Structures are given as C-alpha cells and as structure tokens.
Amino acid sequence: MNRRTFLATSMAASAALLLSACGFRLRGAGSMPNLPPLALEGDTDSDLARQLTNRLEQQGTQLSDNGEWRVTLGSPRLDERRLGGEGRGSRDHDLTLSTTLSVQRREDNAYLLNGETLSTSTRIRVNDDDLLNRDDLFREAERSLNRELTERIIERLSALDNAS
C-alpha cells in the first residue's frame, strides 16, 4: 500500500470515528420509531394514506381495526399558488399539501391530537408553453409532497409515542 492510499484511508476512518463519537447519525438511519398498533381511519383511499400505510408497514408498525391508537386522516388538500406576472414563459408555482390528523387512544378515548393540520410545500418552475412536461412536473412534485408529508406524520406520531 502506498503512502497516499494509506493517508486517504486513515483520514476517512478518522473522520468516521470522530463523527460517530459526537453522536452524528445520517437522517433516517436507525431512527425507525416503534409505534403501538394503529387503526387508520378517515380518508384511507388517498395517495397520502396509501403512502403512509406502506411506510408504516415497512417499519414494522402493526395496522389493524382494533389498534391501540385510532389515527384519523383528513382529506389531503393540494393548494397551488402562481408566482410572478401574467406574461408567457416560465413561472414559479408554490405547491402546498396539507391534511388534518387526529390521534385517539382507544383504552380511554383520550385525544392525543385533535384535528392538527400538518403541511409541506415546495416551489417548482414550469414553462406554461410546454404542456407535456408541465403535467409531469406537477405529478412528480405531488408525489414528492406526499412522501414528505408521510414522513412528517410519522415523526409526529413518534413524538406522541415518546411523550405518552
């Protein structure tokens, strides 16, 4: 092994050791919360609900009709705001996806969350003359917002689990 390879390897190992010693973890790495069994109610036919169901099942959360917590999802709402003038060409669009979330403990019917609104937003630039690409950009932005809002919901549920 030559000197450069040795130095590069030892520097990388030192950096990894230093970061792990200070408590640094990659986002999402090992941070899967252990949630109690959930009963998902409300608007369970939306893309957001399907994404949430898949994500919860991936992390091992049990979903059943008689779960310890009743999680009620409101209908997701996508709001679009056009930014800029009325001229032709590219224009920025602010997209915000929001939903309401209620969590009720089944054993005593106490609400841990009652109608809390969670939302996420993004900004995309769209050329109004490019109709084919325009729809694809909006669909991709909506999928991305669904993923982000799903993660926000899971983070919120995880915070409730740690508090109760």
VMD Tcl script that builds the backbone (N, CA, C; Angstrom):
set m [mol new atoms 492]
animate dup $m
set s [atomselect $m all]
$s set {name element resname resid chain x y z} {
  {N N MET 1 A 0.851 -1.160 0.000}
  {CA C MET 1 A 0.000 0.000 0.000}
  {C C MET 1 A 0.905 1.234 0.000}
  {N N ASN 2 A 0.642 2.155 -0.935}
  {CA C ASN 2 A 1.490 3.338 -0.980}
  {C C ASN 2 A 1.017 4.373 0.052}
  {N N ARG 3 A 1.782 5.406 0.184}
  {CA C ARG 3 A 1.560 6.393 1.238}
  {C C ARG 3 A 0.253 7.157 1.041}
  {N N ARG 4 A -0.076 7.529 -0.190}
  {CA C ARG 4 A -1.307 8.287 -0.445}
  {C C ARG 4 A -2.555 7.477 -0.087}
  {N N THR 5 A -2.561 6.228 -0.472}
  {CA C THR 5 A -3.699 5.369 -0.165}
  {C C THR 5 A -3.849 5.216 1.347}
  {N N PHE 6 A -2.727 5.018 2.018}
  {CA C PHE 6 A -2.754 4.880 3.465}
  {C C PHE 6 A -3.291 6.144 4.134}
  {N N LEU 7 A -2.811 7.317 3.693}
  {CA C LEU 7 A -3.274 8.580 4.269}
  {C C LEU 7 A -4.764 8.807 4.013}
  {N N ALA 8 A -5.226 8.541 2.796}
  {CA C ALA 8 A -6.638 8.731 2.472}
  {C C ALA 8 A -7.522 7.809 3.301}
  {N N THR 9 A -7.107 6.565 3.433}
  {CA C THR 9 A -7.880 5.593 4.216}
  {C C THR 9 A -7.914 5.979 5.686}
  {N N SER 10 A -6.776 6.356 6.234}
  {CA C SER 10 A -6.750 6.710 7.654}
  {C C SER 10 A -7.503 8.012 7.920}
  {N N MET 11 A -7.498 8.956 6.986}
  {CA C MET 11 A -8.266 10.189 7.172}
  {C C MET 11 A -9.771 9.905 7.140}
  {N N ALA 12 A -10.185 9.039 6.226}
  {CA C ALA 12 A -11.602 8.688 6.152}
  {C C ALA 12 A -12.046 7.950 7.411}
  {N N ALA 13 A -11.221 7.043 7.894}
  {CA C ALA 13 A -11.551 6.302 9.114}
  {C C ALA 13 A -11.588 7.238 10.321}
  {N N SER 14 A -10.670 8.187 10.382}
  {CA C SER 14 A -10.654 9.155 11.485}
  {C C SER 14 A -11.898 10.031 11.464}
  {N N ALA 15 A -12.308 10.473 10.282}
  {CA C ALA 15 A -13.500 11.306 10.169}
  {C C ALA 15 A -14.742 10.524 10.595}
  {N N ALA 16 A -14.844 9.259 10.167}
  {CA C ALA 16 A -15.993 8.431 10.552}
  {C C ALA 16 A -16.016 8.218 12.057}
  {N N LEU 17 A -14.863 7.967 12.664}
  {CA C LEU 17 A -14.776 7.765 14.105}
  {C C LEU 17 A -15.159 9.033 14.859}
  {N N LEU 18 A -14.670 10.167 14.392}
  {CA C LEU 18 A -14.976 11.443 15.030}
  {C C LEU 18 A -16.467 11.757 14.952}
  {N N LEU 19 A -17.075 11.548 13.777}
  {CA C LEU 19 A -18.498 11.830 13.630}
  {C C LEU 19 A -19.354 10.894 14.478}
  {N N SER 20 A -18.987 9.644 14.554}
  {CA C SER 20 A -19.779 8.715 15.366}
  {C C SER 20 A -19.601 9.009 16.852}
  {N N ALA 21 A -18.439 9.497 17.250}
  {CA C ALA 21 A -18.193 9.808 18.654}
  {C C ALA 21 A -19.002 11.019 19.119}
  {N N CYS 22 A -19.294 11.946 18.223}
  {CA C CYS 22 A -20.046 13.137 18.621}
  {C C CYS 22 A -21.554 12.919 18.521}
  {N N GLY 23 A -22.002 11.723 18.140}
  {CA C GLY 23 A -23.425 11.434 18.100}
  {C C GLY 23 A -24.063 11.652 16.745}
  {N N PHE 24 A -23.303 11.950 15.732}
  {CA C PHE 24 A -23.846 12.184 14.397}
  {C C PHE 24 A -24.423 10.901 13.825}
  {N N ARG 25 A -25.642 10.996 13.265}
  {CA C ARG 25 A -26.253 9.873 12.553}
  {C C ARG 25 A -26.859 10.414 11.275}
  {N N LEU 26 A -26.798 9.616 10.231}
  {CA C LEU 26 A -27.449 10.005 8.998}
  {C C LEU 26 A -28.943 10.044 9.223}
  {N N ARG 27 A -29.608 10.994 8.572}
  {CA C ARG 27 A -31.050 11.129 8.733}
  {C C ARG 27 A -31.737 9.858 8.251}
  {N N GLY 28 A -32.596 9.328 9.081}
  {CA C GLY 28 A -33.331 8.133 8.721}
  {C C GLY 28 A -32.612 6.851 9.066}
  {N N ALA 29 A -31.349 6.920 9.400}
  {CA C ALA 29 A -30.594 5.708 9.716}
  {C C ALA 29 A -30.827 5.331 11.171}
  {N N GLY 30 A -31.459 4.197 11.386}
  {CA C GLY 30 A -31.696 3.718 12.732}
  {C C GLY 30 A -32.709 4.528 13.506}
  {N N SER 31 A -33.489 5.346 12.851}
  {CA C SER 31 A -34.435 6.197 13.563}
  {C C SER 31 A -35.874 5.748 13.340}
  {N N MET 32 A -36.053 4.475 13.064}
  {CA C MET 32 A -37.397 3.950 12.871}
  {C C MET 32 A -38.088 3.869 14.224}
  {N N PRO 33 A -39.167 4.630 14.411}
  {CA C PRO 33 A -39.850 4.592 15.702}
  {C C PRO 33 A -40.637 3.295 15.872}
  {N N ASN 34 A -40.743 2.860 17.118}
  {CA C ASN 34 A -41.583 1.711 17.440}
  {C C ASN 34 A -42.921 2.247 17.912}
  {N N LEU 35 A -43.883 2.265 17.030}
  {CA C LEU 35 A -45.202 2.790 17.352}
  {C C LEU 35 A -46.112 1.659 17.819}
  {N N PRO 36 A -47.094 1.978 18.671}
  {CA C PRO 36 A -48.060 0.946 19.062}
  {C C PRO 36 A -48.938 0.578 17.863}
  {N N PRO 37 A -49.686 -0.509 17.957}
  {CA C PRO 37 A -50.592 -0.873 16.857}
  {C C PRO 37 A -51.573 0.264 16.568}
  {N N LEU 38 A -51.779 0.548 15.277}
  {CA C LEU 38 A -52.611 1.670 14.852}
  {C C LEU 38 A -53.823 1.195 14.069}
  {N N ALA 39 A -54.912 1.938 14.207}
  {CA C ALA 39 A -56.078 1.759 13.353}
  {C C ALA 39 A -56.180 3.019 12.508}
  {N N LEU 40 A -55.994 2.892 11.215}
  {CA C LEU 40 A -56.027 4.033 10.313}
  {C C LEU 40 A -57.456 4.260 9.842}
  {N N GLU 41 A -57.984 5.473 10.065}
  {CA C GLU 41 A -59.361 5.803 9.721}
  {C C GLU 41 A -59.391 7.112 8.948}
  {N N GLY 42 A -60.561 7.472 8.504}
  {CA C GLY 42 A -60.741 8.720 7.764}
  {C C GLY 42 A -60.584 8.475 6.274}
  {N N ASP 43 A -59.887 9.366 5.600}
  {CA C ASP 43 A -59.679 9.257 4.156}
  {C C ASP 43 A -58.541 8.273 3.886}
  {N N THR 44 A -58.872 6.993 3.832}
  {CA C THR 44 A -57.846 5.962 3.642}
  {C C THR 44 A -57.649 5.578 2.181}
  {N N ASP 45 A -58.356 6.249 1.265}
  {CA C ASP 45 A -58.233 5.931 -0.158}
  {C C ASP 45 A -57.325 6.898 -0.911}
  {N N SER 46 A -56.800 7.903 -0.251}
  {CA C SER 46 A -55.958 8.894 -0.921}
  {C C SER 46 A -54.553 8.348 -1.135}
  {N N ASP 47 A -53.809 8.996 -2.023}
  {CA C ASP 47 A -52.406 8.623 -2.249}
  {C C ASP 47 A -51.586 8.779 -0.969}
  {N N LEU 48 A -51.896 9.821 -0.202}
  {CA C LEU 48 A -51.188 10.057 1.051}
  {C C LEU 48 A -51.426 8.901 2.026}
  {N N ALA 49 A -52.655 8.437 2.152}
  {CA C ALA 49 A -52.969 7.337 3.064}
  {C C ALA 49 A -52.283 6.050 2.616}
  {N N ARG 50 A -52.263 5.799 1.311}
  {CA C ARG 50 A -51.579 4.598 0.811}
  {C C ARG 50 A -50.078 4.677 1.087}
  {N N GLN 51 A -49.498 5.848 0.877}
  {CA C GLN 51 A -48.068 6.046 1.153}
  {C C GLN 51 A -47.788 5.850 2.643}
  {N N LEU 52 A -48.656 6.395 3.504}
  {CA C LEU 52 A -48.487 6.268 4.942}
  {C C LEU 52 A -48.610 4.805 5.371}
  {N N THR 53 A -49.588 4.102 4.835}
  {CA C THR 53 A -49.770 2.687 5.162}
  {C C THR 53 A -48.538 1.882 4.769}
  {N N ASN 54 A -48.033 2.094 3.570}
  {CA C ASN 54 A -46.834 1.374 3.115}
  {C C ASN 54 A -45.633 1.673 4.004}
  {N N ARG 55 A -45.453 2.923 4.337}
  {CA C ARG 55 A -44.289 3.333 5.142}
  {C C ARG 55 A -44.377 2.752 6.560}
  {N N LEU 56 A -45.572 2.779 7.148}
  {CA C LEU 56 A -45.737 2.223 8.488}
  {C C LEU 56 A -45.497 0.717 8.493}
  {N N GLU 57 A -45.993 0.036 7.465}
  {CA C GLU 57 A -45.779 -1.415 7.375}
  {C C GLU 57 A -44.304 -1.742 7.158}
  {N N GLN 58 A -43.594 -0.909 6.386}
  {CA C GLN 58 A -42.164 -1.122 6.168}
  {C C GLN 58 A -41.378 -1.051 7.465}
  {N N GLN 59 A -41.784 -0.173 8.358}
  {CA C GLN 59 A -41.035 -0.033 9.612}
  {C C GLN 59 A -41.548 -0.960 10.704}
  {N N GLY 60 A -42.530 -1.812 10.366}
  {CA C GLY 60 A -42.962 -2.842 11.303}
  {C C GLY 60 A -44.101 -2.450 12.215}
  {N N THR 61 A -44.788 -1.359 11.939}
  {CA C THR 61 A -45.933 -0.961 12.749}
  {C C THR 61 A -47.139 -1.791 12.346}
  {N N GLN 62 A -47.808 -2.336 13.334}
  {CA C GLN 62 A -48.976 -3.175 13.068}
  {C C GLN 62 A -50.190 -2.285 12.809}
  {N N LEU 63 A -50.871 -2.525 11.691}
  {CA C LEU 63 A -52.095 -1.796 11.343}
  {C C LEU 63 A -53.260 -2.772 11.403}
  {N N SER 64 A -54.256 -2.443 12.239}
  {CA C SER 64 A -55.445 -3.286 12.352}
  {C C SER 64 A -56.625 -2.416 12.757}
  {N N ASP 65 A -57.812 -2.966 12.647}
  {CA C ASP 65 A -59.013 -2.204 13.001}
  {C C ASP 65 A -59.140 -1.949 14.490}
  {N N ASN 66 A -58.448 -2.723 15.299}
  {CA C ASN 66 A -58.550 -2.543 16.754}
  {C C ASN 66 A -57.203 -2.160 17.369}
  {N N GLY 67 A -56.448 -1.300 16.690}
  {CA C GLY 67 A -55.158 -0.842 17.197}
  {C C GLY 67 A -55.318 0.002 18.449}
  {N N GLU 68 A -54.221 0.158 19.202}
  {CA C GLU 68 A -54.243 0.945 20.438}
  {C C GLU 68 A -54.573 2.412 20.174}
  {N N TRP 69 A -54.092 2.920 19.059}
  {CA C TRP 69 A -54.365 4.305 18.677}
  {C C TRP 69 A -55.242 4.323 17.437}
  {N N ARG 70 A -56.246 5.193 17.453}
  {CA C ARG 70 A -57.071 5.434 16.255}
  {C C ARG 70 A -56.527 6.694 15.589}
  {N N VAL 71 A -55.935 6.527 14.424}
  {CA C VAL 71 A -55.347 7.642 13.680}
  {C C VAL 71 A -56.317 8.017 12.568}
  {N N THR 72 A -56.858 9.226 12.646}
  {CA C THR 72 A -57.830 9.688 11.660}
  {C C THR 72 A -57.181 10.717 10.759}
  {N N LEU 73 A -57.121 10.388 9.466}
  {CA C LEU 73 A -56.547 11.292 8.462}
  {C C LEU 73 A -57.660 12.059 7.780}
  {N N GLY 74 A -57.477 13.358 7.649}
  {CA C GLY 74 A -58.394 14.151 6.850}
  {C C GLY 74 A -58.050 14.020 5.375}
  {N N SER 75 A -58.898 14.526 4.526}
  {CA C SER 75 A -58.612 14.500 3.085}
  {C C SER 75 A -57.472 15.457 2.785}
  {N N PRO 76 A -56.438 14.981 2.093}
  {CA C PRO 76 A -55.328 15.873 1.753}
  {C C PRO 76 A -55.775 16.941 0.751}
  {N N ARG 77 A -55.239 18.129 0.925}
  {CA C ARG 77 A -55.595 19.240 0.042}
  {C C ARG 77 A -54.322 19.820 -0.566}
  {N N LEU 78 A -54.298 19.895 -1.891}
  {CA C LEU 78 A -53.157 20.455 -2.610}
  {C C LEU 78 A -53.530 21.854 -3.083}
  {N N ASP 79 A -52.822 22.839 -2.578}
  {CA C ASP 79 A -53.056 24.233 -2.966}
  {C C ASP 79 A -51.924 24.674 -3.884}
  {N N GLU 80 A -52.294 25.352 -4.954}
  {CA C GLU 80 A -51.312 25.867 -5.909}
  {C C GLU 80 A -51.429 27.379 -5.949}
  {N N ARG 81 A -50.292 28.038 -5.880}
  {CA C ARG 81 A -50.237 29.488 -5.999}
  {C C ARG 81 A -49.240 29.852 -7.070}
  {N N ARG 82 A -49.685 30.577 -8.077}
  {CA C ARG 82 A -48.772 31.021 -9.138}
  {C C ARG 82 A -48.073 32.290 -8.693}
  {N N LEU 83 A -46.787 32.307 -8.934}
  {CA C LEU 83 A -45.980 33.471 -8.577}
  {C C LEU 83 A -45.505 34.146 -9.847}
  {N N GLY 84 A -45.416 35.439 -9.813}
  {CA C GLY 84 A -44.923 36.166 -10.985}
  {C C GLY 84 A -46.062 36.796 -11.762}
  {N N GLY 85 A -45.693 37.405 -12.871}
  {CA C GLY 85 A -46.653 38.129 -13.697}
  {C C GLY 85 A -47.472 37.233 -14.598}
  {N N GLU 86 A -48.269 37.854 -15.388}
  {CA C GLU 86 A -49.143 37.133 -16.313}
  {C C GLU 86 A -48.499 36.899 -17.668}
  {N N GLY 87 A -47.211 37.188 -17.784}
  {CA C GLY 87 A -46.524 37.004 -19.061}
  {C C GLY 87 A -46.343 35.544 -19.399}
  {N N ARG 88 A -45.970 35.286 -20.623}
  {CA C ARG 88 A -45.740 33.912 -21.072}
  {C C ARG 88 A -44.346 33.465 -20.662}
  {N N GLY 89 A -44.126 32.186 -20.724}
  {CA C GLY 89 A -42.814 31.639 -20.395}
  {C C GLY 89 A -42.838 30.916 -19.067}
  {N N SER 90 A -41.691 30.852 -18.429}
  {CA C SER 90 A -41.570 30.126 -17.166}
  {C C SER 90 A -42.169 30.917 -16.022}
  {N N ARG 91 A -42.776 30.170 -15.114}
  {CA C ARG 91 A -43.398 30.794 -13.950}
  {C C ARG 91 A -43.212 29.860 -12.754}
  {N N ASP 92 A -42.988 30.451 -11.590}
  {CA C ASP 92 A -42.873 29.667 -10.363}
  {C C ASP 92 A -44.258 29.365 -9.816}
  {N N HIS 93 A -44.373 28.167 -9.240}
  {CA C HIS 93 A -45.623 27.744 -8.606}
  {C C HIS 93 A -45.283 27.248 -7.207}
  {N N ASP 94 A -45.984 27.753 -6.210}
  {CA C ASP 94 A -45.886 27.239 -4.851}
  {C C ASP 94 A -46.960 26.180 -4.678}
  {N N LEU 95 A -46.557 24.969 -4.307}
  {CA C LEU 95 A -47.499 23.882 -4.057}
  {C C LEU 95 A -47.433 23.525 -2.575}
  {N N THR 96 A -48.601 23.455 -1.925}
  {CA C THR 96 A -48.681 23.106 -0.521}
  {C C THR 96 A -49.668 21.963 -0.356}
  {N N LEU 97 A -49.212 20.879 0.260}
  {CA C LEU 97 A -50.062 19.731 0.551}
  {C C LEU 97 A -50.304 19.721 2.054}
  {N N SER 98 A -51.578 19.673 2.451}
  {CA C SER 98 A -51.901 19.683 3.874}
  {C C SER 98 A -53.008 18.677 4.163}
  {N N THR 99 A -53.037 18.232 5.408}
  {CA C THR 99 A -54.078 17.324 5.880}
  {C C THR 99 A -54.254 17.531 7.370}
  {N N THR 100 A -55.374 17.061 7.891}
  {CA C THR 100 A -55.589 17.100 9.330}
  {C C THR 100 A -55.328 15.715 9.898}
  {N N LEU 101 A -54.887 15.683 11.140}
  {CA C LEU 101 A -54.538 14.437 11.798}
  {C C LEU 101 A -55.084 14.451 13.222}
  {N N SER 102 A -55.805 13.395 13.564}
  {CA C SER 102 A -56.278 13.208 14.933}
  {C C SER 102 A -55.813 11.845 15.403}
  {N N VAL 103 A -55.405 11.772 16.657}
  {CA C VAL 103 A -54.972 10.507 17.253}
  {C C VAL 103 A -55.716 10.350 18.571}
  {N N GLN 104 A -56.411 9.223 18.697}
  {CA C GLN 104 A -57.185 8.941 19.893}
  {C C GLN 104 A -56.730 7.616 20.487}
  {N N ARG 105 A -56.460 7.630 21.775}
  {CA C ARG 105 A -56.087 6.403 22.467}
  {C C ARG 105 A -57.351 5.586 22.704}
  {N N ARG 106 A -57.358 4.336 22.311}
  {CA C ARG 106 A -58.571 3.518 22.372}
  {C C ARG 106 A -58.968 3.174 23.812}
  {N N GLU 107 A -58.001 2.963 24.695}
  {CA C GLU 107 A -58.321 2.488 26.050}
  {C C GLU 107 A -59.146 3.474 26.862}
  {N N ASP 108 A -58.910 4.788 26.701}
  {CA C ASP 108 A -59.680 5.776 27.474}
  {C C ASP 108 A -60.309 6.862 26.590}
  {N N ASN 109 A -60.247 6.685 25.277}
  {CA C ASN 109 A -60.815 7.627 24.308}
  {C C ASN 109 A -60.242 9.036 24.421}
  {N N ALA 110 A -59.054 9.163 24.989}
  {CA C ALA 110 A -58.414 10.475 25.106}
  {C C ALA 110 A -57.747 10.831 23.784}
  {N N TYR 111 A -57.898 12.094 23.370}
  {CA C TYR 111 A -57.262 12.571 22.150}
  {C C TYR 111 A -55.839 13.011 22.457}
  {N N LEU 112 A -54.895 12.392 21.780}
  {CA C LEU 112 A -53.508 12.826 21.877}
  {C C LEU 112 A -53.265 13.984 20.906}
  {N N LEU 113 A -53.971 13.971 19.799}
  {CA C LEU 113 A -54.005 15.060 18.809}
  {C C LEU 113 A -55.447 15.205 18.374}
  {N N ASN 114 A -55.902 16.424 18.234}
  {CA C ASN 114 A -57.277 16.629 17.804}
  {C C ASN 114 A -57.319 17.618 16.645}
  {N N GLY 115 A -57.353 17.089 15.444}
  {CA C GLY 115 A -57.500 17.926 14.255}
  {C C GLY 115 A -56.303 18.809 13.953}
  {N N GLU 116 A -55.111 18.354 14.260}
  {CA C GLU 116 A -53.909 19.140 13.964}
  {C C GLU 116 A -53.641 19.129 12.462}
  {N N THR 117 A -53.331 20.287 11.928}
  {CA C THR 117 A -53.026 20.399 10.499}
  {C C THR 117 A -51.529 20.266 10.283}
  {N N LEU 118 A -51.168 19.335 9.414}
  {CA C LEU 118 A -49.775 19.157 9.015}
  {C C LEU 118 A -49.666 19.498 7.540}
  {N N SER 119 A -48.590 20.152 7.161}
  {CA C SER 119 A -48.440 20.533 5.755}
  {C C SER 119 A -46.976 20.554 5.363}
  {N N THR 120 A -46.770 20.517 4.069}
  {CA C THR 120 A -45.441 20.650 3.485}
  {C C THR 120 A -45.605 21.363 2.158}
  {N N SER 121 A -44.559 22.039 1.728}
  {CA C SER 121 A -44.683 22.806 0.487}
  {C C SER 121 A -43.392 22.751 -0.321}
  {N N THR 122 A -43.520 23.071 -1.576}
  {CA C THR 122 A -42.378 23.132 -2.477}
  {C C THR 122 A -42.661 24.197 -3.531}
  {N N ARG 123 A -41.618 24.595 -4.217}
  {CA C ARG 123 A -41.742 25.563 -5.305}
  {C C ARG 123 A -41.136 24.942 -6.554}
  {N N ILE 124 A -41.884 25.000 -7.646}
  {CA C ILE 124 A -41.378 24.479 -8.915}
  {C C ILE 124 A -41.490 25.561 -9.973}
  {N N ARG 125 A -40.614 25.484 -10.951}
  {CA C ARG 125 A -40.635 26.407 -12.088}
  {C C ARG 125 A -41.143 25.637 -13.292}
  {N N VAL 126 A -42.195 26.171 -13.908}
  {CA C VAL 126 A -42.859 25.482 -15.007}
  {C C VAL 126 A -42.964 26.438 -16.193}
  {N N ASN 127 A -42.648 25.890 -17.360}
  {CA C ASN 127 A -42.833 26.633 -18.599}
  {C C ASN 127 A -44.251 26.344 -19.081}
  {N N ASP 128 A -45.102 27.365 -19.099}
  {CA C ASP 128 A -46.508 27.170 -19.465}
  {C C ASP 128 A -46.691 26.788 -20.929}
  {N N ASP 129 A -45.672 26.990 -21.750}
  {CA C ASP 129 A -45.778 26.611 -23.158}
  {C C ASP 129 A -45.512 25.121 -23.379}
  {N N ASP 130 A -44.866 24.469 -22.433}
  {CA C ASP 130 A -44.502 23.058 -22.548}
  {C C ASP 130 A -45.551 22.212 -21.827}
  {N N LEU 131 A -46.667 21.952 -22.485}
  {CA C LEU 131 A -47.801 21.291 -21.841}
  {C C LEU 131 A -47.514 19.852 -21.438}
  {N N LEU 132 A -46.744 19.113 -22.240}
  {CA C LEU 132 A -46.461 17.721 -21.907}
  {C C LEU 132 A -45.606 17.604 -20.649}
  {N N ASN 133 A -44.570 18.391 -20.579}
  {CA C ASN 133 A -43.664 18.351 -19.441}
  {C C ASN 133 A -44.304 18.963 -18.199}
  {N N ARG 134 A -45.195 19.914 -18.392}
  {CA C ARG 134 A -45.852 20.626 -17.288}
  {C C ARG 134 A -46.589 19.653 -16.371}
  {N N ASP 135 A -47.393 18.764 -16.939}
  {CA C ASP 135 A -48.153 17.807 -16.138}
  {C C ASP 135 A -47.235 16.844 -15.397}
  {N N ASP 136 A -46.153 16.418 -16.052}
  {CA C ASP 136 A -45.199 15.526 -15.388}
  {C C ASP 136 A -44.542 16.205 -14.185}
  {N N LEU 137 A -44.189 17.480 -14.330}
  {CA C LEU 137 A -43.574 18.218 -13.227}
  {C C LEU 137 A -44.526 18.333 -12.042}
  {N N PHE 138 A -45.796 18.613 -12.316}
  {CA C PHE 138 A -46.776 18.722 -11.239}
  {C C PHE 138 A -47.007 17.370 -10.558}
  {N N ARG 139 A -47.079 16.293 -11.340}
  {CA C ARG 139 A -47.279 14.956 -10.751}
  {C C ARG 139 A -46.090 14.559 -9.880}
  {N N GLU 140 A -44.881 14.817 -10.363}
  {CA C GLU 140 A -43.686 14.492 -9.579}
  {C C GLU 140 A -43.621 15.328 -8.306}
  {N N ALA 141 A -43.980 16.599 -8.395}
  {CA C ALA 141 A -43.987 17.448 -7.202}
  {C C ALA 141 A -45.021 16.949 -6.190}
  {N N GLU 142 A -46.174 16.502 -6.666}
  {CA C GLU 142 A -47.196 15.986 -5.762}
  {C C GLU 142 A -46.745 14.684 -5.097}
  {N N ARG 143 A -46.080 13.809 -5.847}
  {CA C ARG 143 A -45.548 12.577 -5.251}
  {C C ARG 143 A -44.512 12.904 -4.176}
  {N N SER 144 A -43.655 13.863 -4.461}
  {CA C SER 144 A -42.642 14.275 -3.500}
  {C C SER 144 A -43.287 14.868 -2.238}
  {N N LEU 145 A -44.315 15.671 -2.422}
  {CA C LEU 145 A -45.022 16.241 -1.266}
  {C C LEU 145 A -45.703 15.156 -0.447}
  {N N ASN 146 A -46.261 14.139 -1.104}
  {CA C ASN 146 A -46.874 13.016 -0.389}
  {C C ASN 146 A -45.834 12.303 0.477}
  {N N ARG 147 A -44.636 12.072 -0.081}
  {CA C ARG 147 A -43.571 11.415 0.690}
  {C C ARG 147 A -43.169 12.267 1.895}
  {N N GLU 148 A -42.995 13.563 1.682}
  {CA C GLU 148 A -42.578 14.452 2.770}
  {C C GLU 148 A -43.643 14.529 3.860}
  {N N LEU 149 A -44.918 14.620 3.454}
  {CA C LEU 149 A -45.986 14.709 4.446}
  {C C LEU 149 A -46.131 13.393 5.206}
  {N N THR 150 A -45.908 12.289 4.543}
  {CA C THR 150 A -45.913 10.984 5.213}
  {C C THR 150 A -44.850 10.951 6.302}
  {N N GLU 151 A -43.655 11.419 5.981}
  {CA C GLU 151 A -42.579 11.450 6.978}
  {C C GLU 151 A -42.927 12.383 8.136}
  {N N ARG 152 A -43.558 13.510 7.850}
  {CA C ARG 152 A -43.967 14.428 8.916}
  {C C ARG 152 A -44.991 13.777 9.842}
  {N N ILE 153 A -45.927 13.044 9.261}
  {CA C ILE 153 A -46.942 12.363 10.068}
  {C C ILE 153 A -46.281 11.327 10.969}
  {N N ILE 154 A -45.349 10.545 10.423}
  {CA C ILE 154 A -44.668 9.522 11.220}
  {C C ILE 154 A -43.828 10.168 12.318}
  {N N GLU 155 A -43.158 11.276 12.021}
  {CA C GLU 155 A -42.392 11.988 13.040}
  {C C GLU 155 A -43.308 12.481 14.153}
  {N N ARG 156 A -44.483 12.968 13.770}
  {CA C ARG 156 A -45.449 13.473 14.764}
  {C C ARG 156 A -45.972 12.327 15.632}
  {N N LEU 157 A -46.272 11.194 15.016}
  {CA C LEU 157 A -46.726 10.027 15.775}
  {C C LEU 157 A -45.625 9.526 16.716}
  {N N SER 158 A -44.403 9.563 16.248}
  {CA C SER 158 A -43.265 9.130 17.052}
  {C C SER 158 A -43.089 10.043 18.266}
  {N N ALA 159 A -43.274 11.340 18.075}
  {CA C ALA 159 A -43.174 12.290 19.196}
  {C C ALA 159 A -44.273 12.017 20.223}
  {N N LEU 160 A -45.460 11.646 19.766}
  {CA C LEU 160 A -46.546 11.305 20.682}
  {C C LEU 160 A -46.209 10.056 21.486}
  {N N ASP 161 A -45.620 9.079 20.806}
  {CA C ASP 161 A -45.264 7.826 21.474}
  {C C ASP 161 A -44.224 8.078 22.555}
  {N N ASN 162 A -43.272 8.972 22.288}
  {CA C ASN 162 A -42.231 9.275 23.266}
  {C C ASN 162 A -42.798 10.078 24.444}
  {N N ALA 163 A -43.848 10.882 24.200}
  {CA C ALA 163 A -44.426 11.716 25.237}
  {C C ALA 163 A -45.398 10.948 26.133}
  {N N SER 164 A -45.997 9.888 25.580}
  {CA C SER 164 A -47.006 9.187 26.395}
  {C C SER 164 A -46.442 8.012 27.140}
}
mol reanalyze $m
mol bondsrecalc $m
mol representation Tube
mol addrep $m
